[in-house]
């Protein structure tokens, strides 16, 4: 089968809970608005504190969110990851299959499924996260089926999280080479300023050797280049010869540098409910437009609209197919 977009990443089950009182975050010794790496035991202990709240479970992980968005928009998308041989793992595989129609997710009995608890403040949609990477980072091979997918896809998408020091790094790097050698476009999302700080030299190497498309937010762009976001985008494009560089500027929209031309992209104003996955949805919308052959400005418009739809609901992926179809109809005819 030929694919539009495939990706390999850390498969994490999202558990999302909205709280009215942020005091519980302080009581738990957490820093509001940040991500806290924790063990399986610590994650379970804190999760138990929120049993009385309504919890929404959904497939997560940055790359998976992007691939799911592409699939829900109607393109042929495939995700490779690893979960545990447990209830969360089975739920994760089912949700990715529902989004894309297929998956390339394996399971292991050696580790529990990776998971992220997002504690979302009702007053401003800020999220405080606890992440147990679990089985996700112990994926240590590309797998023959995914090798075939990489050799028959138009775009292969990756994120900086897989560049941290864990077993999944080598399969991710191997996948980049396989896709690039087969003529696919390689898309790379820096993912997090922390990742850039930890692996700055490796990220530059990935951008220079493989990337055709790069996604960064303003802070990631600054950490990578020590420049303001706009200059940083030009630096990435020129130094790494990346044809398309996207810099997300939060409430100021985004800028796409494509083949030397600058395309400013506006935002869609919505009431923010949960900011989880906004950047991932942006990348999904953009890549969908790209494989449809849309002009860059139209790709950016769909990206911004996808991100807005995501932040207007609880969860990292907007799964309302009717709303997504309406966006496609509106933007494709604009």
N, C-alpha and C positions, 0 to 999 in steps of 0.2 A: 504493500500500500504506500502511496505517496502522501507525505504529510506537509502541512503548512508550517506549523511551529511545534517543535519538541523541546523538552527541557529536562535537566537532571538537577535535583536539589534535596534539601533537608525536609523530609516529610514530617510535619508537626501537626497534631490535632489541636485546634484552637478551642479553648473553653472561655467564653466571654460572659462577663457578669457586669451589670450596670449598678452602681451604688449611688445613693443620695448623699451619704456622709463620708467624706474622705478621711475622717479620723481613723478609720480602721487601717488605712495604709500606714499611718504613723505608728499605730499600736503594734503592727506586725514588723516594725523596724525596716520598712521599705522606703525608698526614695521615689516620691511621686514623679510620674512622667518618664521613668527610666526602665530599662530591661535588666532583670536580675537573673543570672545563670544559677540554677539550683539543681540539687540531686532529685531523683525520683521520690525519695522519702520526704524531703522538704516540700516539694511540690504538692504531694498528697496531703501533708499536714496542713498547709495553707488552704488548699482547695476545700478541705473539710469545714473551714471557717465560713465558707460561702454556700453551704448546703441549703440554707434557708432562702437564698436568692435564686431567681430564675437564671439558669445557665444555658447558653446557646452553644452547641458543639458544631464545629465545622472543620473541613479540611483546611490546613494552613501551611505556612512556610512560604517565603517570598516567591520562589520560582513556581511553586505549585499554584499560588494565587494568580500569577500571570498566565500560566498555561490554562487554568480553569476559565479565566475570563475570555481567552481566545476561543476556547471550546464553546462556551455559552453564547458567544457572539455568532457562532456558526461555522467556524473554520475547523479544519482537521488538525487536532492537537493531541499530543501524547506526553505523559509525564512519567519519569523514572525516579523512584525513591525507595526507601525501605522503612517498614514499620515492624512492630513487634507482633508475635503470634498471640494476640489478645483481642478483647472486645473493641478497644479503641482502634486497633489496626484494621479490623474488619470493617468498622464504620468508615474509616478514612478511605479505604479502597472503594467502598460503595459510593461515597460522595464524589470522588474523582471520576469514577466511571459514569455517574449521573451527569457530571458537567461536560465530559468529553466523549462519552460513549466507549472509551477504551482506557486502559492504563498499563503501565509497565512496572508496577510496584511489587516488590518482593517482600517476604516477611521472614523474621528470624525468631527463634525461641530464646536466643541469648540475651536479649535486651527488651525492655518495655517500649512501647510506642512513644516516640518523642511527643512533647506536648507543651503548649504555651497557655498559661492562664493570664487573660487580659482583664484587669480591673478598670472599668471605664467610669469616669466621673460624669454624672448626669449634667452637671452645671456647665461644663465646657468641653466634654468629649475627650478629655485627656486620658491617656491609658498608661497604666503601670503594669508591667509584664513580668511574669516569672516563667522561665524557660528551662525545661529539662530536655536536652537534645536526644536522649535515649538511643533507640535503634537507628535513627536517621543518619547519624554521622559515621556509622559503622558499615555503610554500604561500601564494599571494597572491589566491585567489578562492574564494568559497563553492562555486561550481559549480551548474548548473541542477538536477541530480538531488538534490543535498543541500538546495537551496532547497525543493524539493517535499517532502523528508523533514521539514524543519523546520516546514513548514506542516501536517504531518499526524501529528505526534508528541504524546505526552502529556507527556513530559519531555525537555528538552534539557540536556545536562550539559557543563560547561566547567571548566577548571582555571586557576589563577593563572599557570602556566608560559606560557600563550599571551598573557599581558598584559605580558611583557617586551618590550623594544624590538626587534621583528623583523617581517618582512612578514606573519606569520600573525596578528598582533594585530588588524588591521582585519577580516579575514574572521571571526574569532571574535566581535568586537563586533557585526558585521553579523548574524551568526547568532543572537546573543542577542536582538537587536531583532526579527528575523523570527519567532523562536519565541514571544517574548512577545506580539507583535502578533497572532499566530495563536491565542493562548489557551493555549499550552503552559506548564507549570511550568518555570522556569529554575533549574537546580541549579548551584551554584558551589563548587568546592573550592579553598581558598586555596593548597594544594599544598606550600608550603615557606616557612619563616620568611624566607629570603633574598628570595623574591619579595615578601613583604609589606614588608620593609625598602626594597626598590628601588621599589615601585609602590604605596605605601600610599594615596595620594590616589586613584589610579585604581581600586584595589580597593574603596574606600569608594563611589566613583561607581557601579561595577558592582553592588555590593550594594544601593545605594539605588534605582537605576534599573530593575534587571532581576531580581535574585535573589528567588526564593520559598523556596529551600532553600540553606543554607550549611553547609559542612563545614570545621571547623578543628581542629587539634590544640592542646594547651595553650600551646605556645610561639608559634604563629601568632596565637592569640587574644590573648596578652599583647602581642605586638609591634603588633598592630592597634589595641588599645584602651588599653594600659598598665595593664591591670587583671588581677586573678586570673581564671582560666578561667571560673568560674561567673558572676561579675559581667560578664565580657566577653561571654558568650553573651547575657545579658539586654540589654546595651548594643547589640549587633548587631541583636537582634530589635526593640528599641524605636527606635533611631536610624534604621535602614535599613528598618524595617517588613518584615522577613523573617519569614515565618510559621513556618518550621522551621529552627532553628539547632542543629547538632550539634557538640559539643566532645568530642574524643577525649582521654582522660586516661591513655593507656598502660596500665600494670598495674592502674590503678584503675577501668578500664572507660570509660564515656562517659556524657554527659548530653545528652538531647534536650529542647530547649525548643520546644514546639509549641502555637501559639495561646495563649500565656501560661501553659501548664502545664509543669512540670518532670517529666521521665521519666528516672530513673537506670537505666542499662543495665550489667549485669555483664559479666564476661569468661568465656571458656572457657579453662581452663588446658591448655596443650599443651607439649610439648617443642619449643622454637624451633629450627628448622633454618636458616631464612632469612627475615629480616624484610622483604625486598623486597616492596612492593606491599600491605602489610597494610591501610593506610589506603584504598587504592584498592578493595580487596576489600570493606572495610566499606561504602564508598559504594555499590558495586554491589549488595550484599545489601540495603541499606536501600532503594535505589530500586526494586529488584524488589518488595519487600514493599509499597511505596507504590503502585505501579501495579496491584497485586493488590487494593488496597483494604483492606489489613490495618490493624489498630490500630497506633499509633505504637510502643508497647512491643514488639509482635511484630516490627515492621520492625527495631527496634534489636537484638532477639535474633538475627534472621537475619544482620544486619550483623556482629555480634560473632562468630557462628559461622563466617561466611565468612572473616573475617579470621584466625581461629584455624586454619582448614583451610589457608589460604595459608601461614602462617608455619611450619607443620609439614612443609613440603616445600621443595625448591629451585625457585624460580621465582615470579614476581609474580602469577600467576593459577592458581588451583586448577582443574585440568582433568579431575579424576576425576568423571565425570558420575554414577556410582553413589553416590559419597560426597555429592555435592551433592543428589542426589535424596533421599537418606536424611535430610539436614538439613531439606530442605523438608517432608518427610513428618512429621518430629518436631515442627518448630516450627509448622507450619500446624495440627496437631492439638492443640497444647498449650493 
